Every structure is written in C-alpha cells, then in structure tokens.
Amino acid sequence: MLYKVFIDESGKKEYITPYSKDFIDNPPPFEKYEDFWRNNYFILCGVRIKQSDLKIINPRFNALKKEYFGTHKVEIKSDWLRNPNQRNKRYLKKYEMSVNELDEFGERYIKLIGEYKDKIKLIAVVFDKRYYGDSKRQTSDGIPILKTAQVIFERLEYAGNYNIVIFDQMESSLRLTMGQHDKILNVLQRNYGMDQIFVDSYDNIVDIKFMESCNENFLQVADICAYNIFRQFVLYGREWMGQNKTTNGMTAMRMYSYFDRIRCNFMFNPFNKQVRGIGLSCLPDLEKVNWNLLDGC
C-alpha cells in the first residue's frame, strides 16, 4: 500500500534567542513576551494520505475553492488568510470577495480537513529551542529542520507500508542537491552525522521530493495544519509538559480552537490510541504526559 506524505513547516528555523536556563526554569509569561514564544517553537507537519484516497479527497478541496474563488487554481496559505494586507492582496481584491466570504471559506476549509479524520492523518514534530544549549546548537541534532525531519521519517518507518514524502519547496530551485533540500535528503540517507534514535534504515520511504505549494492542494493543507499546531504551542506549549493544574490538582492543557478542530486527524497507536510520540511529538519530551487528544473523536 502506498501513501503520500506532504510536509510543511511553521515558525522560524533559526535560533533567535540566546540560550539561557532561566527560560526553562522561569519561562516568560506569554501575555508579556509573545514574540519570545513565537521565536521559540519550530513545527514540521506531515499530512499522510493513502494514494488511492487522493482521487476522492482532492476534488473536494478543488470544489470548495471553485465555489468561493471561481477557480481551483488558488493557493491557500495560513499567513495569507490571517494577515490583513495579504488577505486583501491575495484574495479579497483579486477575487472580488467580501471579508465574510473569505472567513466562511476558511471555516469550511478546516472543517473539510476534519471531515476526513480517518483518511487525512497528521504527523507533527514540535522543536522547543529553549532546551538546546550553545554546543548542541552547533550539531546536526540541534538544527530544528533536520531533527524534526528525522523524527517524522522514523515515525513513517514505524507506520509501515510505503511512503512518498513531498516537502514544500525550501530553495529557489527544486534540485535536491541544494541547501536545505540536500541536508534533508542526507538525513534520510543517514549520513549527515545525526544521532540515531530507533531506526537503522528508512526502508518504507521510497522517494523524497520538493514541490511548490501553489501546485499541490495537500501541501497547502500541511501549511494550514502546521500553523494551527504552531499557534497551539505558542499559546499553551508550556502546558504540554503538565505544568498547568486544575483546582483539584489534575493536569490540564488548554487548546487553541483551530488545533482542537484538527486534533482528531493525528496519527495514533491503534492499541492504546496514544497520540504523543506517534502523531504529535515535542522535542525534548521530558515529562511524557499522554494527553487524551482523541477524546470525543
């Protein structure tokens, strides 16, 4: 059985803030330091779909686009949907839409992703930069894009079947031998000097490609999902480790509304329905709290 896995990122690949243990012991409050948390998290998100299901799901996204824009040849990006200037330039003026129409489209788009929770499966890795000291940042294991890619590759190996991995284009050229493309390919081939975690070789990943997201619906879906996961961690990432307690002493994690709407799409262990470490990983995962993300799904 063949799957395609479409991968996009959210957040900054680079380290913006110098390392300080104080950011771990006394994390800055989000309300005063939102920029710190925006710079702290990097997300890599994969959207995994069975090859045979693509012909069923892809026309649904095309039809939704055509209903609102008059064409399916329109690129959907989280930043363009949110940023007022981009909204106006990319959608409102270009397609003579109202604000309400665009908002309605966005709601139906995320609803469509959730509708296919059994066919559109998410594998996401969160990189928490606070925990990576100056020496670690100089190694391949401390480079956010490479470490998150390695973890996704490993999860795909465990998921079984065969996978074609398609990344959103990161360089001006689509050539695999350039910049980040070449480094990610080297992670797959296990010759980039990274620490091995659990997998000796990636036998279930049969190919890796880079494409422009404007030409692929499911890279656009990956972009939307990556941002919603990014926003979840910017807002509530500290609670992932169980630091937030209810009045009766139970651990609790608040949820960003659009993260809540895609949480049923995460891949999980079929034996215990565990999402942590399967469909959603946070590096480093120190407390290993098994949130019941599939509750109600």
N, C-alpha and C positions, 0 to 999 in steps of 0.2 A: 504494500500500500504506500502511495506517495503523497507527501504533504508539501505544501509551500509555506515558508515562514518569512513574513515581511517585517523588517526591523527598522525602527526609527528611534531617535533619542530626544530627550528634553533636559534642559539645564546646561550648564557650562562644562565643557570637557576639562578646562584648565583649573588649576588651584588659584583662587583669587585672594584668599585669606591666609596669612602665615599660620603655621601650626602653633597651637597653644593648648596644653592640657586643660586649661581653665574653661575652654569651650565645651569640654566633656563634663567636667565636674560642676561647672556653673553655667549651663547653656543660656545664652542671651534670650530674653523674652521676645517672642515673635512680634508682639504689639509694638515694640520699640525698634526692633532690628530685623525687619522683614527682608531687607537686602542681604543680610548675612545668610539667612536661611535659603534664599534664592540661589546664592552663590555656592552654598554648601552641598547641595544634592545634585547628583547626575543620575539620569534614568535611561536605561536601554530597555525597549519594549518590543517583544516579538508577537506577531499575530499569526497563529498557526491554523491553517485550513487544509482539509483534505482536497487533493487535486480535483476529485470528482464533484466536490461541493461548490467549487468556484463558479461553475456554469449555472448553478442555481442562485447563488448569493449575489454575484456580480451584477446581473441585470436588475436586481432590486435597488442597488445603490445608483445605478445609471438612471433608473426610472425616477427615483427621488430627486436627483439632480435636474433631470429634464423638466420635472414638474415645476420647479422653482426658478431655474435659470434658462429654460428653453433649450438646453443642450447638456449632454453628459460630459462634454469636454471642458470641465471647470475643475480647478484644483481646490481641494478643501484643506485648509491648514488652520491649526488652532490659533496661531497668532493673528491670522487674517480675520478670523471670526470674532476675536476679542478686542484687538487694537482699533480704536476709533478711526484713525487715519487709514489703516489698511482695510477696514470694513468698507469705508466709503469708496476707496480707490478700487479695490478688487471685486467688490460685489454690488454695493448699492448703486453707484453711478453706472458702472459697466453694464449691469443687467437691469437697470431701472427698477430696483426693488425697494420696498419700504423696509424700515427697521423691523417692524413686526413680522414681515415675511421672512426676513433673514433669521430672526430669532426662532421663528417657528421651524424653519428648516433645520437649524442646529439641534433643536429638541427632537425632531423626528429622526435625525441622523444618529444621535446617541441611542435613541430608542431602538433603532434598527439593529445596531450592534448588539444590544441586549437581547433582542428577539432571537438572535442566533447564538445564544449562550452555549449550546451544545455543539455548534459547528465552528464558531469563531472563538478560539481559545488563546488566552494571553499568557505569555511567559515574560516576566519583567524582573529586572535587577536594579536595585537602588544602591548607589555608592555614596556613603556618608563620609565626606572628606575630613571631618574633624578628627577621625581616628588614625589618620595616616601622617606620621611624622616626617621630618625633613629627609631622613635617609630612605624611608620607604617610598617617598615620592619620586626618588631618583631611579627606582626599579620599574620593570615592566608590570609587576603586580600592583604598583601604586598608580598606574595610569588608568583613570576611570574607564575610558572607552575600551581598553584592552581587557581589563579584569572583568567587566560586565559581559563583554562578548564571550570570554572563556566560560563564564558560568552558564550563559544561555546555551552555548554549544554542548556543555556537559548535560544540561537538562534535556536537550534534544536527543542526546545519545541514550539516556535512560528512558525517554519516552517511546523508543522503538520505532519501527517502520523506517522508511527512507524520507529524507528531508532535503528540499532545495531551499537554501537560505538567500533571501534577497534584501540587501541593505539599501536604505535611501542613500543616494549619491552624496559623498562627502568631499570629493575633489572636483575641480573644474573639468577633469577628464574622467571617463568611466573605466579607464585602464586599471587593472588590478595591481599593477606594479608601481603605483604612485602613492606616496604619503600614507594616510590612514588606511586606505584600501590594502596596501601591501602589508601593513602591520597586522591588520585583522586576519588576512589570509595566512600570515605566519603563525598567528595564534592557533588557527585551525590545523595547521600542519605540525604544531607542537615544536617549532624550532625558534621561538622568539625569546627563550630564556625565562619563561614563567614557571612558577611553582606548579607542580602537578597537584590536582586535588583528588579526584576519584577515577578519572578516565584515562586509560592508556592510549587509546586512539579513537577518532571520531568516525567510526565505520558507517554510521547511519546518516551522515551528512554527505550527500553525493555531489553537491555543487554549491558554490557561493557566487553571487552576482551583485552588481551595484546598478541601480536604475534611478532615473529621475522620477520623483514622486508625482509629477504632473501627468505621467503616463500610466500610473498604476493606482487603482482605487484603494487597494489594501495597504499600500504604503501610507496613504492618507488616513486610513483607519488607524494605523500604527501611530501616526503623528498625534491624532486626537487622544488615543488611549494613553500614550506616553505623557502628554501634558497633564491629563487628569490624575495620573499616578504621581507625577512631579508635584502637582498642587496639593495632593493629599499629604505628602511628606513635608512640603514647605510649611503647611499649616499645622500638621499633627505628627510629624515624624518622630518627635521625642517620645510620644506615647506608644510607638511600635514596640519599645522595649519594656512596656508595662509600668511606666513611671506614673501614669495617671490612675488615681484611685477614686472609687466611689465612696459615698459616706459610710458604707458598710465594709469598706476595706477591699473590695473586689477591684481587679484591674479592669480598665475600660479604655477604649480608643474611639475618639470621635471620628466622624467621616465627612470628608468633602462630598457634597451632594452628587457630583458627577462621577466621583470614584465609586460611590455607593451604587450607581447605576450600571457600572461595568464589572463590579466585583464577582458577579455570578459567571463571568466569562473566564476567570482564571483557571488554568490547569490545576489539577489536584491529584493526590494519591487516591486511587479508587478504593483502597482498602479501608482508609480511615477519613477520607475527604479532607486531608490536610493540604492547605494551600502553601503555608510557609515552607520555603526551601524547595518548592516544586514550581508553582506558578508565580510566586512572588518571593523574592529574596532581598534581604538588606545586608550590605557588607559594611562592617562586620556584624554578624548576627550573634551578639553576646548573650542575650537572655533567652533566646529561642522560645518566645511566647507563641503558642499556637492559637492565634485568633480564629474564631469561627466565622471566617469571611463568607462562607456559603450558607449561613443561617438564613432560612427563608427562600433559598433558591430552588 
